[in-house]
Amino acid sequence: MDEEYDVIVLGTGLKECILSGLLSVDGLKVLHMDQNDYYGGASTSLNLTQLFKRYRGDDKPPETLGSSREYNVDMIPKFMMANGALVRVLIHTDVTKYLNFKAVDGSFVYNKGKIYKVPATDVEALKSPLMGLFEKRRARKFFIYVQDYEANDPKSHEGLDLNEVTARQLISKYGLEDDTVDFIGHALALHLDDSYLDKPAKDFVDRVKTYAESLARFQGGSPYIYPLYGLGELPQAFARLSAVYGGTYMLNKPACKVEFDADGKAIGVTSEGETAKCKKVVCDPSYLPDKVQNVGKVARAICIMSHPIPDTNDSHSAQVILPQKQLGRKSDMYLFCCSYAHNVAPKGKYIAFVTTLAETDQPEVELKPGIDLLGPVDEIFYDIYDRYEPNNDHATDGCFISTSYDATTHFETTVKDVVEMYSKITGKVLDLSVDLSAASAAAEE
């Protein structure tokens, strides 16, 4: 281990693996270590026995749940937008060749106590029971504007400079009602709160466009895709990729300790008495606890069921977003469902997650609005975990720390953190202009 590396990456979570892959492809010499004997860190994937061991101690899973080996329960489940940034990163690094994707059946939103399919185009707006007749027409006009908008074609701007006009001003031009704004902002543009309304509308429009284009991509019921066997495949795919470019992976390296010089700059990592030298360290918050701050908690319920989420058109895989206003909360709630169709559970079984940024210490009470939508569950596990973000100066200490995973059930915030970290580490902007046809997803059989 006494070699010198450009970068040492600690932890094999999704973010660390993607960065390790990107840096390897850039020609940097990367050493990737994890103190666990499994891939994935906080975003690992568990079989049924491991799931029970983690949340129930010595209790054994009932035989009615089927074979433990057939479960791949992702601890941080997130769907990928088919045309989104993560898929572009996967294509950019050519890691797609190690993964098989399948389209996700449904994308839904909760409104006034009911679940509705998220309408994302002018055609769907006219069909959607979410809106009354006149509102449908207004929404249709808004969607046509978004679909036709091209940044470099001033004719499509209809006299609006979206770098100046706020999202609120754009929406008021179309006279959309609050409930419509709620589902477009939270379930289509995937904003986490309503602060986007007073920011330039360009980002908002780009996000709605990405959703609509992703939806059109596989002609499925949603804009999302998900790997067969779940996200546990991703870290391993990136490990393979890194090896192709000469990167080194080491699991089960206990007590990885970052070493600093007299000026407080990272110069290496010690484990089991050996030190590997490096210029920069990339890691998750657990490796440098004194350089991060607590920014809240995520509450989640992990459920095993024998049926899809009711009112989702029997979707074997689906996301339901419950906007905060609908629940009188400060943050959105998310439902994630996946099943044997994506090889994450035995035949006839479904895995559902209910997640939100915790506002209390009682996940059972707080998650109830989401859990009530699931119908009967075979097993339910409650969990609450802390979220951290870095508060160090990476220019001084050479440490680049990822932010803990949030409550969202899609990848957009995760990959934003990765892209920003990449720029800080390399001083370059990540080029994500790729041929999207290089990633395909199997349609439903």
C-alpha positions in Angstrom: 0.0 0.0 0.0 3.0 2.3 0.1 2.3 3.8 -3.3 1.2 7.4 -4.0 -2.2 8.1 -5.5 -3.8 11.1 -7.0 -7.0 10.5 -5.0 -8.0 8.0 -2.3 -11.7 7.4 -2.1 -13.1 6.2 1.2 -16.5 4.4 1.3 -18.2 2.6 -1.6 -21.5 4.4 -1.4 -23.2 5.4 -4.7 -21.7 8.9 -4.7 -18.1 7.7 -3.9 -18.3 4.9 -6.6 -19.5 7.3 -9.3 -16.8 9.8 -8.4 -14.2 7.0 -8.3 -15.3 6.0 -11.8 -15.3 9.5 -13.2 -11.8 10.2 -11.8 -10.4 6.9 -13.1 -11.8 7.6 -16.6 -10.0 11.0 -16.4 -6.7 9.2 -16.0 -6.2 9.8 -12.3 -4.6 7.1 -10.2 -7.3 6.1 -7.7 -7.3 3.9 -4.6 -10.7 3.1 -3.3 -11.1 1.7 0.2 -14.0 0.7 2.5 -13.9 -0.2 6.2 -16.9 -2.6 5.6 -16.7 -6.0 4.0 -19.5 -5.2 1.6 -20.1 -2.6 -1.1 -22.4 0.4 -0.8 -21.9 1.9 2.7 -25.2 3.6 3.7 -26.6 2.8 0.2 -26.0 -0.9 0.4 -28.5 -3.6 -0.7 -29.6 -6.2 1.8 -31.1 -9.7 1.5 -34.0 -10.7 3.8 -31.8 -12.3 6.5 -29.6 -9.2 6.6 -32.6 -6.9 6.8 -34.0 -8.8 9.8 -30.6 -8.9 11.5 -30.3 -5.1 11.1 -33.8 -4.2 12.4 -34.9 -7.2 14.5 -31.7 -8.5 16.0 -32.0 -12.3 16.4 -35.5 -12.7 15.0 -35.6 -15.0 11.9 -37.7 -14.0 8.9 -41.0 -16.0 8.6 -40.9 -18.6 5.8 -44.0 -17.1 4.2 -41.8 -14.3 2.9 -39.9 -16.6 0.6 -36.2 -17.1 0.0 -33.8 -14.6 1.6 -31.5 -14.7 -1.4 -34.2 -13.4 -3.7 -34.4 -10.1 -1.8 -32.2 -7.2 -2.9 -33.5 -4.4 -0.6 -31.8 -1.1 -1.4 -31.3 0.9 1.8 -31.3 4.2 -0.3 -33.8 3.4 -3.0 -33.8 5.9 -5.9 -35.2 5.7 -9.4 -33.2 7.2 -12.3 -34.7 9.8 -14.7 -34.2 8.1 -18.1 -32.7 11.3 -19.6 -31.4 12.6 -16.3 -27.9 13.4 -15.2 -27.1 10.0 -13.6 -27.9 8.1 -16.8 -25.6 10.6 -18.7 -22.8 9.9 -16.1 -23.3 6.2 -16.6 -23.0 6.5 -20.4 -20.1 9.0 -20.1 -18.1 6.3 -18.1 -19.4 3.4 -20.2 -20.5 1.7 -17.1 -23.9 0.9 -18.7 -22.4 -2.2 -20.2 -22.3 -3.8 -16.7 -26.0 -3.0 -15.9 -29.4 -4.0 -17.1 -32.2 -1.5 -16.7 -35.9 -1.8 -16.8 -38.4 1.0 -17.1 -40.4 1.9 -14.0 -44.2 1.4 -14.4 -45.7 4.5 -12.8 -45.1 8.0 -11.5 -47.9 9.4 -9.3 -48.7 12.4 -7.1 -50.9 12.7 -4.0 -53.6 15.3 -4.1 -56.5 15.9 -1.7 -56.3 12.4 -0.2 -56.0 10.5 -3.5 -53.3 9.2 -5.8 -53.1 10.4 -9.4 -50.8 9.7 -12.4 -48.6 12.7 -12.9 -49.6 14.3 -16.2 -46.4 15.5 -18.0 -47.5 16.5 -21.6 -50.3 18.5 -23.2 -52.1 15.3 -24.2 -51.9 13.9 -20.7 -53.0 17.2 -19.2 -56.3 17.0 -21.1 -57.0 13.5 -19.9 -56.0 14.0 -16.2 -58.7 13.8 -13.5 -56.4 15.9 -11.3 -57.8 19.1 -12.9 -61.1 20.6 -13.9 -61.9 21.3 -17.5 -60.7 24.9 -17.7 -57.6 24.1 -15.7 -56.7 21.3 -18.1 -56.7 23.8 -21.0 -54.5 26.2 -19.1 -52.1 23.3 -18.1 -52.1 22.1 -21.7 -50.9 25.6 -22.9 -48.2 25.6 -20.2 -46.9 22.1 -21.3 -46.8 23.1 -24.9 -44.7 26.2 -24.0 -42.3 24.0 -22.1 -42.1 21.3 -24.9 -41.4 24.0 -27.5 -38.9 26.0 -25.4 -35.4 25.8 -26.8 -32.7 27.9 -25.1 -31.1 29.0 -28.4 -34.3 29.7 -30.3 -35.6 33.1 -29.2 -38.9 32.6 -31.1 -39.8 29.8 -28.7 -39.4 32.1 -25.7 -42.6 34.1 -26.3 -40.8 37.3 -25.2 -39.8 35.9 -21.8 -36.2 35.7 -20.7 -36.2 32.7 -18.3 -33.0 33.8 -16.7 -34.8 36.9 -15.5 -38.4 35.9 -15.2 -39.2 33.8 -12.0 -41.0 30.5 -12.0 -43.9 32.2 -10.2 -44.2 34.9 -12.9 -44.1 32.2 -15.7 -46.8 30.2 -13.9 -49.0 33.3 -13.4 -48.8 34.0 -17.1 -50.7 30.7 -17.6 -53.0 31.3 -14.6 -52.4 27.9 -13.1 -54.1 27.0 -9.8 -52.2 26.2 -6.6 -52.8 22.5 -6.7 -51.5 22.3 -10.3 -48.4 24.3 -9.4 -48.0 21.9 -6.5 -47.8 18.8 -8.6 -45.8 20.4 -11.5 -43.2 21.8 -9.0 -42.9 18.8 -6.8 -43.8 15.7 -8.9 -42.5 16.9 -12.3 -39.7 19.4 -11.7 -38.9 17.5 -8.5 -38.2 20.6 -6.4 -37.9 19.8 -2.7 -39.7 23.0 -1.5 -41.3 26.1 -2.9 -38.3 28.4 -2.9 -37.9 27.7 -6.7 -40.9 29.9 -7.3 -38.9 33.0 -6.7 -35.8 31.9 -8.7 -35.3 32.3 -12.4 -37.7 30.0 -14.3 -35.0 28.5 -16.6 -34.1 25.6 -14.1 -37.8 24.9 -13.5 -38.6 24.7 -17.2 -35.5 22.5 -17.9 -36.5 20.1 -15.2 -40.1 19.8 -16.5 -38.6 19.2 -20.0 -36.2 16.5 -18.7 -39.2 14.8 -17.1 -41.3 14.9 -20.3 -38.4 13.8 -22.5 -37.6 10.9 -20.1 -41.2 9.9 -20.2 -41.2 9.8 -24.0 -38.0 7.8 -24.1 -39.3 4.3 -23.2 -43.0 4.9 -23.9 -43.6 3.5 -20.4 -45.9 4.9 -17.7 -43.0 6.9 -16.0 -39.8 8.8 -16.8 -37.8 6.5 -14.5 -35.6 3.4 -15.0 -34.1 1.1 -12.4 -31.5 -1.6 -12.6 -32.5 -5.2 -12.4 -31.5 -6.6 -9.0 -31.6 -3.0 -7.7 -28.9 -0.4 -7.0 -26.5 -2.8 -5.3 -25.3 -3.5 -8.8 -24.1 0.1 -9.3 -21.1 0.2 -6.9 -19.9 -3.1 -8.2 -20.2 -1.9 -11.8 -18.1 1.2 -11.0 -15.6 -1.0 -9.2 -15.2 -3.0 -12.4 -14.9 0.1 -14.4 -12.2 1.6 -12.1 -10.2 -1.6 -12.3 -10.2 -1.4 -16.1 -8.6 2.1 -15.8 -6.0 0.8 -13.3 -7.8 1.9 -10.1 -7.5 -0.3 -7.0 -10.4 -1.4 -4.7 -9.9 -2.7 -1.2 -12.9 -3.8 1.0 -12.7 -4.7 4.7 -9.9 -2.1 5.5 -10.6 -1.4 9.2 -10.1 2.0 10.8 -9.2 4.0 7.7 -7.5 7.1 9.2 -6.8 10.2 7.1 -3.3 11.6 7.8 -2.7 15.3 7.6 0.6 17.4 7.4 1.5 20.3 9.7 -0.7 22.7 7.6 -3.7 20.5 8.0 -3.7 19.1 4.4 -4.5 15.5 3.7 -1.5 13.5 2.6 -2.6 9.9 3.0 -4.7 7.2 4.6 -3.5 4.7 7.1 -5.2 1.3 7.7 -3.7 -1.8 9.5 -0.4 0.0 10.0 0.2 0.8 6.3 -0.1 4.3 4.8 -1.0 5.1 1.2 0.0 8.6 0.2 -2.3 10.8 -1.8 -2.9 14.4 -2.9 -6.7 14.4 -2.2 -9.2 12.4 -0.2 -12.8 11.8 -1.2 -15.1 10.2 1.3 -18.6 10.0 2.9 -19.3 11.8 6.2 -18.6 8.7 8.4 -14.8 8.9 7.6 -14.2 12.5 8.7 -16.9 13.2 11.4 -15.1 16.3 12.7 -15.4 18.0 9.2 -19.2 17.7 8.8 -22.3 19.1 10.5 -25.6 17.5 11.3 -28.4 19.0 9.0 -31.3 16.9 10.1 -32.7 13.4 9.9 -34.5 11.2 7.4 -37.4 9.0 8.7 -38.3 5.9 6.7 -40.4 2.8 6.8 -39.3 -0.3 4.8 -42.3 -2.5 4.0 -42.6 -6.0 2.5 -46.0 -6.4 0.8 -47.9 -9.0 -1.4 -49.5 -6.5 -3.7 -48.7 -3.3 -5.5 -49.6 0.1 -4.0 -53.4 0.6 -4.4 -54.6 3.1 -7.0 -51.4 2.9 -9.0 -52.8 0.8 -11.9 -51.2 -2.3 -10.5 -47.7 -0.9 -11.1 -45.0 -3.3 -10.2 -42.7 -0.4 -9.7 -43.8 3.2 -8.9 -43.0 6.4 -7.2 -45.7 8.5 -5.4 -44.8 12.0 -4.3 -46.8 13.6 -1.5 -46.2 17.4 -1.7 -45.7 19.1 1.6 -48.7 21.4 1.3 -51.0 18.4 0.8 -49.9 17.1 4.2 -49.3 20.4 6.0 -45.6 19.6 6.4 -42.4 21.4 5.7 -41.0 18.8 3.4 -42.4 16.3 0.8 -43.0 12.6 1.5 -42.1 9.9 -1.0 -43.4 6.4 -1.7 -41.1 4.0 -3.6 -42.3 0.6 -4.7 -40.4 -2.1 -6.6 -41.0 -5.9 -6.9 -40.1 -9.2 -8.4 -40.4 -7.6 -11.8 -37.0 -5.9 -11.1 -35.7 -9.0 -9.3 -35.6 -7.3 -5.9 -38.0 -9.8 -4.2 -39.4 -13.3 -4.7 -42.4 -13.7 -7.1 -45.5 -12.1 -5.7 -43.6 -9.8 -3.3 -43.2 -6.1 -3.3 -40.8 -3.8 -1.4 -42.1 -0.3 -0.5 -40.4 2.6 1.2 -42.0 5.6 2.7 -39.4 8.4 3.3 -39.4 12.0 4.4 -37.1 14.5 6.1 -38.0 14.0 9.8 -39.7 16.8 11.6 -40.2 14.8 14.8 -38.6 11.8 16.6 -41.6 9.6 15.9 -41.3 8.0 12.4 -44.4 5.7 13.0 -46.6 8.8 13.5 -44.9 11.0 11.0 -44.9 8.5 8.1 -48.5 7.5 8.7 -50.0 9.5 5.8 -47.7 7.5 3.4 -48.1 4.1 5.1 -51.9 4.5 5.0 -51.7 4.5 1.2 -49.9 1.2 1.0 -52.8 -1.1 2.1 -51.9 -4.3 4.1 -48.2 -4.9 4.7 -46.5 -8.3 5.6 -43.6 -6.7 7.5 -42.7 -3.1 8.4 -39.4 -1.8 9.7 -39.0 1.8 10.9 -35.7 3.7 10.8 -34.4 7.2 11.3 -30.9 8.3 10.3 -28.9 11.5 10.6 -28.0 13.6 7.6 -24.6 15.4 7.4 -23.0 17.9 5.1 -19.4 19.0 5.0 -18.3 22.2 6.7 -14.6 22.0 5.9 -12.6 24.1 3.4 -11.5 21.6 0.8 -9.0 24.1 -0.8 -7.1 24.1 2.5 -7.4 20.4 3.7 -7.7 18.5 0.3 -10.8 16.6 1.7 -13.9 16.3 -0.5 -16.8 15.0 1.5 -20.2 14.0 0.1 -23.5 15.0 1.7 -25.6 12.3 3.3 -28.5 10.9 1.2 -31.8 12.8 1.5 -35.3 11.4 1.5 -36.0 11.7 -2.2 -36.8 8.5 -4.2 -35.1 9.7 -7.3 -31.5 10.4 -8.1 -31.6 14.1 -9.1 -30.2 15.6 -5.8 -27.6 12.8 -5.4 -26.1 13.3 -8.9 -26.1 17.1 -8.4 -23.8 16.6 -5.4 -21.5 14.3 -7.4 -21.2 16.7 -10.3 -20.4 19.6 -8.0 -17.8 17.5 -6.1 -16.2 16.5 -9.4 -15.7 20.2 -10.3 -14.2 20.9 -6.9 -11.8 18.0 -7.1 -10.7 18.4 -10.7 -11.3 22.1 -11.4 -13.2 21.0 -14.5 -16.9 21.0 -15.5 -18.2 17.5 -16.2 -19.2 17.2 -19.8 -22.5 15.4 -19.9 -23.4 15.8 -23.5 -23.6 12.1 -24.5 -25.6 9.9 -26.9 -28.5 8.8 -24.7 -29.4 5.9 -26.9 -26.4 4.1 -25.4 -28.5 3.2 -22.4 -31.5 1.1 -23.1 -34.1 -0.4 -20.7 -36.0 -3.6 -21.2 -39.7 -3.0 -21.7 -42.2 -5.0 -19.7 -42.5 -8.6 -21.0 
